[in-house]
Amino acid sequence: MISTTMRRRPADAVGIDDVAAFAGVSPSTVSNVLNHPERVSPSTQEKVQRAISVLRYVPNGAARSLAAGGSRTVGLALSDLGNSLFVDIAQGAEAHAGELGASVILANSGGELERERRALAVFEQSLVLGSLLTLNDAQHFRAIASRALGRTPLVMLNYHDTSAQFCSAFIDNAFGGQLATKHLLDQGRRRLVFVGGPGSLQPVADRRDGFLRALAEVRLAPVDAVQPEWINRADGWNVGRTLAPRVAAGEIDGVVAASDLLAAGILQAFAESPGISLPDDVSVIGYDNNQAAWDAPVPLSTISQPGEELGATGIRLLMRELEDADHEHEAVRLVPTLVERRSTQR
């Protein structure tokens, strides 16, 4: 685990009345902007948010509650409860929060921006100490960040926040992509394809960067880089059907997939295609180490992500911010590991 201190958050030196006076509105309007923005016009929201930014106002109600032994609840909004990574994140967060006498409220955002916003609003209304949010899209991050000034602490998980506006904990996906590719190279594979997903997904883009970096180190170029509509099993099956004739013709001997679901679908398509022997003719490696890796037609080699550690790290970052008025935002990088199975063993 590597922690990088980013910048200092100013101490809470002003109150809600100061913000209201600066913005020329009532304190109740400021409260609505912070807790019920849908009740306030966009122009008024802008005035209040500008006042919050200029005055560097940070509500300290959650910190007072923590010190007084009051509400000890944390909100956790997850992108996809169907993905075992996010289940692991939840387990890690709940376990560490429990050690501190706190509890966790869960929400499944489905990776949708409006659901992410609603989850954070519900957490705020529930008077949580702070919130953890898993993200993977830069556009979503910008939208959330633009509305988060002055609210209770928010920690980003599974997203590398280079702005230093929040604490964040993320998995080094570029290293993971590089690790997966090097494994195929070590197996003697040289004609490699990367199968990713939407370029807006930060983890997928980082894994592709790692793939290209590993090939560049041995002066190889990729045979192809395929970008399906999404990263699910059906997307992988469609890609696999397209790639199968090229595998049978000897043009491709290795596939690095951005998720286990993609890899499992690709393997299924290859297994159904005549002229392809798995894993003799082609190696396939996934990413996540979830159930799709275990029950694939051929057990999948994959990159395992430290999900439980990620969730626990998020709780630690949140508690540090609550307890320290001069808290410095941190970006904590966690390192994934290789899990080797039959899909890459000749």
C-alpha positions in Angstrom: 0.0 0.0 0.0 1.4 3.4 -1.0 0.0 6.6 0.4 0.6 10.0 -1.2 -0.2 13.2 0.7 -1.8 15.6 -1.8 -2.7 18.9 -0.1 -3.9 20.5 3.1 -7.6 21.0 3.8 -8.2 24.2 5.6 -9.6 24.1 9.2 -13.3 24.8 9.7 -13.0 28.6 10.4 -16.4 29.8 9.4 -20.0 28.9 10.1 -23.2 28.6 8.1 -24.2 32.1 9.1 -21.0 33.5 7.5 -21.8 31.6 4.3 -25.3 32.9 4.2 -24.2 36.5 4.8 -21.6 36.3 2.1 -24.0 34.8 -0.4 -26.8 37.2 0.6 -29.3 34.4 1.5 -30.7 33.0 4.7 -29.0 30.2 6.7 -31.9 27.9 5.8 -31.1 28.4 2.1 -27.5 27.4 2.7 -28.7 24.3 4.6 -31.0 23.4 1.6 -28.1 23.8 -0.8 -26.1 21.5 1.2 -28.7 18.9 2.0 -31.7 19.4 -0.4 -30.3 21.1 -3.5 -33.4 20.2 -5.5 -35.3 22.8 -3.4 -33.0 25.7 -4.5 -32.7 27.4 -7.9 -29.5 26.8 -9.9 -28.6 30.5 -9.6 -28.9 30.5 -5.8 -27.0 27.2 -5.6 -24.2 28.8 -7.6 -24.0 31.8 -5.2 -23.9 29.6 -2.2 -21.4 27.2 -3.6 -19.2 30.2 -4.6 -19.4 31.5 -1.0 -18.5 28.1 0.4 -15.5 28.0 -1.9 -14.3 31.5 -1.1 -14.8 31.1 2.6 -13.5 27.5 2.6 -16.4 26.4 4.7 -16.5 22.8 5.9 -19.4 21.6 8.1 -18.1 20.1 11.2 -21.3 18.6 12.5 -20.1 15.0 11.7 -16.8 15.6 13.5 -18.6 16.9 16.6 -20.9 13.9 16.5 -17.9 11.6 16.3 -16.2 13.2 19.3 -19.3 13.1 21.3 -20.0 9.5 20.6 -23.1 10.2 18.7 -24.1 8.9 15.2 -21.4 6.6 13.9 -22.8 5.6 10.5 -20.9 5.8 7.2 -22.5 5.7 3.8 -21.1 3.5 1.1 -22.3 3.7 -2.5 -21.1 0.8 -4.7 -21.1 0.7 -8.5 -22.1 -2.9 -9.1 -23.1 -5.4 -6.4 -23.1 -8.1 -9.0 -19.3 -7.8 -9.2 -17.6 -9.5 -6.4 -15.0 -6.7 -6.2 -17.6 -4.4 -4.8 -18.9 -7.1 -2.4 -15.3 -7.4 -1.1 -15.1 -3.6 -0.8 -18.3 -3.6 1.3 -17.0 -6.4 3.5 -13.7 -4.7 4.1 -15.5 -1.4 4.9 -18.0 -3.0 7.3 -15.4 -5.0 9.1 -13.1 -2.0 9.8 -16.0 0.3 10.6 -17.2 -2.3 13.1 -13.8 -2.4 14.8 -14.3 1.4 15.4 -17.9 1.0 16.7 -19.4 2.3 13.5 -21.9 0.9 11.0 -22.2 1.1 7.2 -25.3 2.0 5.1 -25.0 0.5 1.6 -26.4 1.7 -1.7 -26.0 0.2 -5.2 -25.6 3.0 -7.8 -25.4 0.7 -10.8 -22.7 3.1 -12.1 -25.4 5.6 -12.9 -24.6 9.3 -12.1 -28.1 10.2 -10.9 -28.2 7.2 -8.6 -24.8 8.1 -7.3 -26.1 11.6 -6.5 -29.3 10.3 -4.9 -27.3 7.9 -2.7 -25.1 10.7 -1.4 -28.1 12.8 -0.8 -29.8 10.0 1.2 -26.6 9.6 3.2 -26.5 13.3 4.0 -30.1 13.2 5.1 -29.3 10.3 7.3 -26.7 12.4 9.1 -23.8 10.0 8.3 -20.3 10.8 9.5 -19.2 10.8 5.9 -19.5 8.8 2.7 -17.5 6.4 0.5 -18.2 6.3 -3.2 -16.9 3.9 -5.8 -16.4 5.5 -9.2 -14.7 4.6 -12.5 -15.8 7.5 -14.8 -14.0 10.9 -15.0 -17.2 12.6 -16.1 -19.1 11.3 -13.1 -16.3 12.4 -10.8 -16.4 16.0 -12.2 -20.2 16.1 -11.7 -20.0 14.8 -8.2 -17.0 17.0 -7.3 -18.8 20.1 -8.5 -21.6 19.6 -6.0 -19.6 18.3 -3.0 -18.1 21.5 -1.6 -19.0 22.0 2.0 -20.7 18.7 2.6 -19.6 15.9 5.0 -16.4 14.2 4.1 -16.4 12.1 0.9 -13.8 9.5 0.0 -13.4 8.2 -3.5 -12.8 4.4 -3.9 -11.6 2.6 -7.0 -10.8 6.0 -8.6 -7.5 7.9 -8.7 -8.4 11.4 -7.8 -5.6 13.6 -9.1 -7.4 16.8 -8.2 -6.7 16.3 -4.5 -10.2 17.5 -3.7 -10.9 14.3 -1.8 -9.1 11.5 -0.2 -9.0 8.5 -2.5 -8.0 4.8 -2.5 -7.5 3.0 -5.7 -6.0 -0.1 -7.2 -3.0 0.3 -9.6 -4.8 -0.9 -12.7 -1.9 0.1 -15.0 0.4 -2.2 -13.1 -2.3 -4.9 -13.2 -2.6 -4.7 -17.0 1.2 -4.8 -17.2 1.3 -7.9 -14.9 -1.3 -9.7 -16.9 0.5 -9.0 -20.2 3.9 -10.0 -18.9 2.4 -13.3 -17.7 1.3 -14.1 -21.3 4.7 -13.0 -22.6 6.4 -15.3 -20.1 4.2 -18.2 -21.4 5.7 -17.5 -24.9 2.7 -15.7 -26.3 3.6 -12.9 -28.8 0.5 -12.1 -30.9 -1.6 -10.4 -28.2 -5.0 -8.6 -28.2 -6.4 -6.4 -25.6 -10.2 -6.5 -25.1 -11.4 -3.5 -23.0 -14.6 -1.5 -22.8 -15.8 2.1 -22.8 -12.8 4.4 -22.8 -14.4 6.6 -20.2 -13.9 3.9 -17.6 -10.7 4.8 -15.8 -9.8 1.3 -14.7 -10.2 -0.1 -18.2 -8.1 2.7 -19.7 -5.4 2.1 -17.1 -5.3 -1.6 -17.8 -4.9 -1.0 -21.5 -2.0 1.4 -20.8 -0.3 -1.3 -18.8 -0.9 -3.8 -21.6 0.8 -1.4 -24.1 3.6 -0.7 -21.7 4.5 -4.4 -21.3 4.5 -4.9 -25.0 6.7 -1.9 -25.6 9.2 -3.2 -23.1 9.8 -6.2 -25.4 9.4 -4.1 -28.6 6.2 -5.8 -29.6 3.1 -4.1 -31.0 -0.4 -5.4 -30.2 -2.2 -7.4 -32.9 -5.4 -5.5 -32.0 -7.2 -3.6 -29.3 -11.0 -4.3 -29.2 -13.4 -2.0 -27.4 -16.8 -3.7 -26.9 -19.8 -1.7 -25.7 -19.4 -2.9 -22.1 -17.4 -5.4 -20.0 -20.0 -8.1 -19.4 -20.0 -11.8 -20.4 -22.2 -11.3 -23.4 -19.8 -8.6 -24.7 -17.0 -11.1 -24.3 -18.8 -13.8 -26.2 -19.5 -11.5 -29.1 -15.9 -10.4 -29.2 -14.7 -14.0 -29.0 -16.9 -15.0 -31.9 -15.2 -12.3 -33.9 -11.7 -13.2 -32.8 -12.1 -17.0 -33.1 -11.3 -17.3 -36.9 -8.1 -15.2 -36.3 -7.1 -17.5 -33.5 -7.7 -20.6 -35.7 -5.6 -19.0 -38.4 -2.7 -18.4 -36.0 -2.9 -14.6 -36.1 -3.7 -14.4 -32.3 -2.2 -16.5 -29.5 -3.1 -14.4 -26.4 -5.9 -12.3 -25.1 -5.8 -9.8 -22.2 -9.3 -9.0 -21.1 -10.2 -6.0 -18.9 -12.6 -8.1 -16.8 -13.2 -11.7 -15.9 -16.7 -11.5 -17.3 -15.3 -10.4 -20.7 -12.6 -13.2 -20.5 -15.2 -15.8 -19.6 -17.4 -14.9 -22.6 -14.3 -15.0 -24.9 -13.4 -18.4 -23.6 -16.9 -19.7 -24.1 -16.9 -18.5 -27.7 -13.5 -20.0 -28.3 -14.6 -23.4 -26.8 -17.5 -23.4 -29.2 -15.4 -22.7 -32.2 -13.9 -25.6 -34.3 -10.2 -25.6 -34.8 -9.3 -24.0 -31.4 -7.7 -26.0 -28.6 -7.8 -24.3 -25.2 -5.3 -23.4 -23.9 -2.9 -24.8 -26.4 -3.7 -22.4 -29.2 -4.5 -19.3 -27.2 -4.1 -18.0 -23.7 -6.8 -15.8 -22.1 -6.3 -13.8 -18.9 -9.0 -11.8 -17.1 -9.1 -9.2 -14.4 -10.9 -9.2 -11.0 -10.7 -12.7 -9.7 -14.5 -13.0 -9.3 -16.8 -16.0 -9.8 -16.6 -15.7 -13.6 -12.9 -16.7 -13.3 -13.7 -19.9 -11.3 -16.6 -21.2 -13.3 -15.4 -20.4 -16.8 -15.2 -23.3 -19.4 -11.5 -23.3 -18.6 -10.5 -21.9 -15.1 -9.3 -18.4 -15.8 -5.9 -16.9 -14.9 -6.6 -13.4 -13.7 -5.5 -10.4 -11.8 -6.8 -10.3 -8.2 -7.8 -7.0 -6.7 -7.5 -6.3 -2.9 -11.2 -5.3 -2.5 -11.4 -5.8 1.2 -8.3 -3.8 1.8 -9.7 -1.1 -0.4 -12.9 -0.8 1.7 -11.0 -0.8 5.0 -8.6 1.9 3.6 -11.6 4.1 2.7 -12.9 3.9 6.3 -9.4 4.8 7.7 -9.1 7.8 5.4 -12.6 9.0 6.3 -12.0 8.7 10.1 -8.6 10.5 9.8 -10.4 13.4 8.0 -13.1 13.6 10.7 -10.6 13.6 13.6 -8.1 16.1 12.2 -9.1 19.7 11.3 -5.8 20.1 9.5 -6.2 16.8 7.6 -4.2 16.4 4.5 -5.9 14.6 1.6 -4.3 11.3 0.6 -4.3 9.1 -2.5 -3.6 5.5 -1.4 -2.5 3.1 -4.1 -3.1 -0.7 -3.7 -1.3 -3.3 -5.7 -3.1 -6.2 -7.5 -1.6 -9.7 -7.8 -1.5 -12.5 -10.4 -3.6 -15.7 -10.0 -2.5 -18.3 -12.5 -5.0 -21.0 -13.7 -5.4 -23.3 -16.7 -6.5 -20.7 -19.2 -2.8 -19.6 -19.7 -1.1 -23.0 -19.1 0.0 -24.9 -22.2 
